[in-house]
Amino acid sequence: MVGRTRLSTSKTKSPVKTKKEEGEDAAPETNGVKSPRSTRATPRKAKSEDDTAVKVEVDQPSSPTANFENSRAANIARNRALLSSLGVNSASAALSSRAPPKQDPAHKKKKKKPITAKVAVKKEELVPRRTSSRLLRIPADSEVAKRKAEDEAAAIAQEARKKRQRVEGDLKLGDIGVRDGMVSGPLVDLVGRGAKPGNRTFTARDVEETTDKALKGLRERMSSLEIYQGWEVNDIKITPERIYSMGFHPTPFKPLIFAGDKLGNLGIFDASQTGPEQADDEDEDIPGPEISQYHMHARTISALAFSSDTLYTASYDSTIRSLPLSSSTSTTIFSPGKDNIDEDAPISGISLPSEQQLYASTLHGAFFSHDLRTAAHSSGTTMFALSDKKIGGFSHHPEMPHLIATASLDRTLRVWDLRYVSGRGDGRLPHLVGEHESRLSVSHAAFNSVGQIATSSYDDTVKIHRCPEESTLSGKGDPLELGPETIIKHNNQTGRWVTILRAMWQQMPSDGHQKFVIGNMNRFVDIYDGRGEQLAQLGGGVDGITAVPAVAVWHPGENWVGAGTASGKLCHWS
């Protein structure tokens, strides 16, 4: 019959119960144990499989839902019978029981932490580090051991008290400095440091108060040098970019000035040309000076040197070129590659001890001599690694060209004798005659014609040293200490945008007085003599000098001075 399912046994027939009633009666009890879902305990006699009979009748309308419920009820009945026969009624009851609802975490009670009384921590006293009395050969439990322990404890306690002790009373900065090289005097000195544009440190009053007649006369002559009047400084842009090197042609007939800039440009200015006449109309254009400019190198022109009528230029692009003034062709006379130096050898300085020989230094700390009669890539180059750091500048002794002075980033001035060479391979070095170490790096070293060496350093000093006499140079012995004869306080803190200041001698002074020039961070040029006495401070112009004339040089024989700025402008005094 459709819609009716009959499960019959030989014993009884029972109607289908509701789902709730099934849950109450479904879990049979065994051995008097009550089901967790049962509300009353009714012991029943366990029946065997043969004696047990279940009969379910369902009279419902025929529908898919009814068929599903009938099938489900039959499955439940079979499962109960099977569980009962296996004796796992209690496990079935446990599985059919509902799990208790989870408690809301928000209503969960927080466990209170047990209240503990605060215990005062006793401050431990400093105990001296124990040392072995046996190793010190001190008898155990002796008076010596006790005194030793007491002394150690007292020393540790004293050091601890010093660290915590307040500092009272007056303190001298010189006594409480943390490291060397700091200001020990009044800190107002720091206020006075640094560049003060337009502030003169040497005036006409200093000249008037000079008691030495010879020195006073020299100061008056040097202070009488006047700035070029043809054009204003801002109108004489000798190079397009920042000036790194400068030099005069050695002719005494007119000041012909050459300058090299950061991008490898060479500028030439003839200071004998006269400026334009004053125009009646203010709106009329005034012609500028005649300046020649040539792109000689791929990188900075770091040094210039003259030999007769030929100009030599050195650059950070590792090449040296020659330009005869009678020719319109610049020739490469040195270039690395086949020579025994690095492929990239930025050249920091050059000098010409003779017409056939050229000296040069590099930013890698090397020095080399090149024979000008050989090709640029020939083997006519002798190289020495004189420093682990860059050589900022060097020069040779005018009277003894085998002596060279190098200034390095390693803070040293060194004098070498090229006649005596020892060592093999890369360790070959000329004889070190003497050296002097400064507190900070040394920027340049320049010889004059009488054997004095002027150095400029980042410790804000210009020092004048004396080269040993020729008779003492034997190529043997330890290097001498070349202490300075004179130390001049001078602000050399150029920073990033100003070319390094260098002290440059007049090589063949026509008046017989040894003197050098160096740029001043207050936008002047200072002149000093061989004893370190300041002779003049050059400035001038209607609007003054608007940038630091960092690159300053003398004409070899005449009292003409040239200086270049970071904007490529030229200052000239005569």
MOCORQUI-V471315 format. One record per residue. N is the residue number from 1. RES is the residue in one small letter. SS is DSSP state (2 for helix, 1 for strand, 0 for the rest). PSI is psi in whole degrees, -180 to 180 (none if undefined). Layout:
n={N;N}
res={RES;RES}
ss={SS;SS}
psi={PSI;PSI}
This chain:
n={1;2;3;4;5;6;7;8;9;10;11;12;13;14;15;16;17;18;19;20;21;22;23;24;25;26;27;28;29;30;31;32;33;34;35;36;37;38;39;40;41;42;43;44;45;46;47;48;49;50;51;52;53;54;55;56;57;58;59;60;61;62;63;64;65;66;67;68;69;70;71;72;73;74;75;76;77;78;79;80;81;82;83;84;85;86;87;88;89;90;91;92;93;94;95;96;97;98;99;100;101;102;103;104;105;106;107;108;109;110;111;112;113;114;115;116;117;118;119;120;121;122;123;124;125;126;127;128;129;130;131;132;133;134;135;136;137;138;139;140;141;142;143;144;145;146;147;148;149;150;151;152;153;154;155;156;157;158;159;160;161;162;163;164;165;166;167;168;169;170;171;172;173;174;175;176;177;178;179;180;181;182;183;184;185;186;187;188;189;190;191;192;193;194;195;196;197;198;199;200;201;202;203;204;205;206;207;208;209;210;211;212;213;214;215;216;217;218;219;220;221;222;223;224;225;226;227;228;229;230;231;232;233;234;235;236;237;238;239;240;241;242;243;244;245;246;247;248;249;250;251;252;253;254;255;256;257;258;259;260;261;262;263;264;265;266;267;268;269;270;271;272;273;274;275;276;277;278;279;280;281;282;283;284;285;286;287;288;289;290;291;292;293;294;295;296;297;298;299;300;301;302;303;304;305;306;307;308;309;310;311;312;313;314;315;316;317;318;319;320;321;322;323;324;325;326;327;328;329;330;331;332;333;334;335;336;337;338;339;340;341;342;343;344;345;346;347;348;349;350;351;352;353;354;355;356;357;358;359;360;361;362;363;364;365;366;367;368;369;370;371;372;373;374;375;376;377;378;379;380;381;382;383;384;385;386;387;388;389;390;391;392;393;394;395;396;397;398;399;400;401;402;403;404;405;406;407;408;409;410;411;412;413;414;415;416;417;418;419;420;421;422;423;424;425;426;427;428;429;430;431;432;433;434;435;436;437;438;439;440;441;442;443;444;445;446;447;448;449;450;451;452;453;454;455;456;457;458;459;460;461;462;463;464;465;466;467;468;469;470;471;472;473;474;475;476;477;478;479;480;481;482;483;484;485;486;487;488;489;490;491;492;493;494;495;496;497;498;499;500;501;502;503;504;505;506;507;508;509;510;511;512;513;514;515;516;517;518;519;520;521;522;523;524;525;526;527;528;529;530;531;532;533;534;535;536;537;538;539;540;541;542;543;544;545;546;547;548;549;550;551;552;553;554;555;556;557;558;559;560;561;562;563;564;565;566;567;568;569;570;571;572;573;574}
res={m;v;g;r;t;r;l;s;t;s;k;t;k;s;p;v;k;t;k;k;e;e;g;e;d;a;a;p;e;t;n;g;v;k;s;p;r;s;t;r;a;t;p;r;k;a;k;s;e;d;d;t;a;v;k;v;e;v;d;q;p;s;s;p;t;a;n;f;e;n;s;r;a;a;n;i;a;r;n;r;a;l;l;s;s;l;g;v;n;s;a;s;a;a;l;s;s;r;a;p;p;k;q;d;p;a;h;k;k;k;k;k;k;p;i;t;a;k;v;a;v;k;k;e;e;l;v;p;r;r;t;s;s;r;l;l;r;i;p;a;d;s;e;v;a;k;r;k;a;e;d;e;a;a;a;i;a;q;e;a;r;k;k;r;q;r;v;e;g;d;l;k;l;g;d;i;g;v;r;d;g;m;v;s;g;p;l;v;d;l;v;g;r;g;a;k;p;g;n;r;t;f;t;a;r;d;v;e;e;t;t;d;k;a;l;k;g;l;r;e;r;m;s;s;l;e;i;y;q;g;w;e;v;n;d;i;k;i;t;p;e;r;i;y;s;m;g;f;h;p;t;p;f;k;p;l;i;f;a;g;d;k;l;g;n;l;g;i;f;d;a;s;q;t;g;p;e;q;a;d;d;e;d;e;d;i;p;g;p;e;i;s;q;y;h;m;h;a;r;t;i;s;a;l;a;f;s;s;d;t;l;y;t;a;s;y;d;s;t;i;r;s;l;p;l;s;s;s;t;s;t;t;i;f;s;p;g;k;d;n;i;d;e;d;a;p;i;s;g;i;s;l;p;s;e;q;q;l;y;a;s;t;l;h;g;a;f;f;s;h;d;l;r;t;a;a;h;s;s;g;t;t;m;f;a;l;s;d;k;k;i;g;g;f;s;h;h;p;e;m;p;h;l;i;a;t;a;s;l;d;r;t;l;r;v;w;d;l;r;y;v;s;g;r;g;d;g;r;l;p;h;l;v;g;e;h;e;s;r;l;s;v;s;h;a;a;f;n;s;v;g;q;i;a;t;s;s;y;d;d;t;v;k;i;h;r;c;p;e;e;s;t;l;s;g;k;g;d;p;l;e;l;g;p;e;t;i;i;k;h;n;n;q;t;g;r;w;v;t;i;l;r;a;m;w;q;q;m;p;s;d;g;h;q;k;f;v;i;g;n;m;n;r;f;v;d;i;y;d;g;r;g;e;q;l;a;q;l;g;g;g;v;d;g;i;t;a;v;p;a;v;a;v;w;h;p;g;e;n;w;v;g;a;g;t;a;s;g;k;l;c;h;w;s}
ss={0;0;0;1;1;1;1;0;0;0;0;0;0;1;1;0;0;0;2;2;2;2;2;2;2;0;0;0;0;0;0;0;0;0;0;0;0;0;0;0;0;0;0;0;0;0;0;0;0;0;0;0;0;0;0;1;1;1;1;0;0;0;0;2;2;2;2;2;2;2;2;2;2;2;2;2;2;2;2;2;2;2;2;2;2;2;0;0;2;2;2;2;2;2;2;2;0;0;0;0;0;0;0;0;2;2;2;0;0;0;0;0;0;0;0;0;0;0;0;0;0;0;0;0;0;0;0;0;0;0;0;0;0;0;0;0;0;0;0;0;0;0;2;2;2;2;2;2;2;2;2;2;2;2;2;2;2;2;2;2;2;2;2;2;0;0;0;0;0;0;0;0;0;0;0;0;0;0;0;0;0;0;0;0;0;0;0;2;2;2;2;2;0;0;0;0;0;0;0;0;0;0;0;2;2;2;2;2;0;0;0;0;2;2;2;2;2;2;2;2;2;2;2;0;0;0;1;0;0;0;0;0;2;2;2;0;1;0;0;0;0;0;1;1;1;1;1;1;0;0;0;0;0;0;0;1;1;1;1;1;1;0;0;0;1;1;1;1;1;1;0;0;0;0;0;0;0;0;0;0;0;0;0;0;0;0;0;0;0;0;1;1;1;1;1;0;0;0;0;0;1;1;1;1;1;1;1;0;0;1;1;1;1;1;1;0;0;0;1;1;1;1;1;1;0;0;0;0;0;1;1;1;1;1;1;0;0;0;0;0;0;0;0;0;0;0;1;1;1;1;1;0;0;0;0;0;1;1;1;1;1;1;0;0;0;1;1;1;1;1;1;0;0;0;0;0;0;0;0;0;1;1;1;1;1;0;0;0;0;0;1;1;1;1;1;1;0;0;0;0;0;0;1;1;1;1;1;1;0;0;0;1;1;1;1;1;1;1;1;1;1;1;0;0;2;2;2;0;1;1;1;1;1;1;1;1;1;0;0;0;0;1;1;1;1;1;1;0;0;0;0;1;1;1;1;1;1;0;0;0;1;1;1;1;1;1;0;0;0;2;2;2;0;0;0;0;0;0;0;1;1;0;0;0;0;1;1;1;1;0;0;0;0;0;0;0;0;0;0;0;0;0;0;1;1;0;0;0;0;0;0;0;0;0;1;1;1;1;1;1;0;0;0;1;1;1;1;1;1;0;0;0;0;1;1;1;1;1;0;0;0;0;0;0;0;0;0;0;0;0;1;1;1;1;0;0;0;0;0;0;1;1;1;1;0;0;0;0;1;1;1;1;1;0}
psi={129;138;2;132;129;123;111;151;-178;-2;-73;168;132;143;161;134;163;171;-37;-43;-34;-39;-32;-38;-6;-30;99;155;145;132;37;9;126;140;148;-28;-10;143;-9;152;114;99;136;153;127;137;151;173;-30;-32;-15;136;137;130;125;129;134;115;95;158;149;118;161;-38;-42;-43;-42;-43;-40;-44;-40;-43;-38;-41;-42;-43;-44;-41;-38;-43;-40;-44;-38;-37;-27;-9;30;42;-39;-40;-38;-40;-38;-37;-33;-12;148;142;142;144;142;143;140;127;-28;-27;1;135;134;136;131;135;141;139;123;141;138;131;126;127;127;129;120;144;150;129;132;149;133;140;156;116;-29;-42;-30;2;44;126;142;143;31;169;-33;-43;-40;-44;-38;-46;-39;-41;-41;-42;-40;-39;-42;-41;-36;-41;-39;-39;-36;-39;-31;-8;138;147;119;164;-171;142;136;131;-31;-23;-16;17;138;-35;169;159;8;166;123;-14;-161;140;-8;-19;-30;-32;-36;-9;164;173;139;89;130;-5;111;138;-3;122;178;-27;-36;-34;-44;-33;3;127;-29;119;-43;-43;-39;-41;-41;-39;-39;-40;-43;-36;-16;-5;132;147;150;131;-5;-48;159;157;-41;-13;-13;80;92;-28;155;-31;-172;134;132;-26;154;152;156;143;139;-4;138;1;-29;151;109;113;135;142;142;141;-174;-31;10;16;142;126;143;130;129;107;3;-11;144;150;170;157;156;129;145;-36;125;-27;-6;136;134;125;146;176;158;117;132;136;136;141;97;-36;164;-21;-170;135;106;-21;148;147;146;143;108;-117;20;131;132;133;137;150;162;-9;10;17;158;132;154;142;95;131;-20;-3;163;23;130;130;140;122;-15;137;134;169;-77;-13;169;46;171;152;-42;106;79;123;128;-19;155;156;159;95;-22;176;-15;-5;147;135;149;154;159;164;-6;4;13;155;139;156;132;134;117;-13;-7;170;165;-33;19;-179;16;33;128;124;144;135;93;-16;150;-18;176;148;112;-32;158;170;163;156;124;-33;-25;81;-9;-7;129;149;128;143;131;162;-16;13;18;147;129;144;128;147;110;-7;-27;112;135;163;174;155;-135;-14;5;129;146;167;131;111;-47;167;163;135;130;172;-34;-179;148;127;-40;152;125;128;147;-179;-13;10;10;148;122;129;145;138;159;1;18;45;152;123;144;119;163;127;143;154;154;-35;-21;-2;105;-5;11;166;171;155;145;158;113;69;148;143;-34;140;124;127;126;133;111;17;86;-28;-161;-30;2;137;146;137;136;138;121;122;157;118;-42;72;128;-24;-1;1;124;128;153;161;154;141;152;133;-14;15;45;179;126;143;130;155;-177;-15;-1;8;132;132;-35;165;108;134;-145;-170;155;-48;5;-176;122;3;164;120;77;-38;99;137;156;154;144;-35;-34;157;64;137;137;146;143;153;176;-14;9;12;150;134;137;131;142;none}
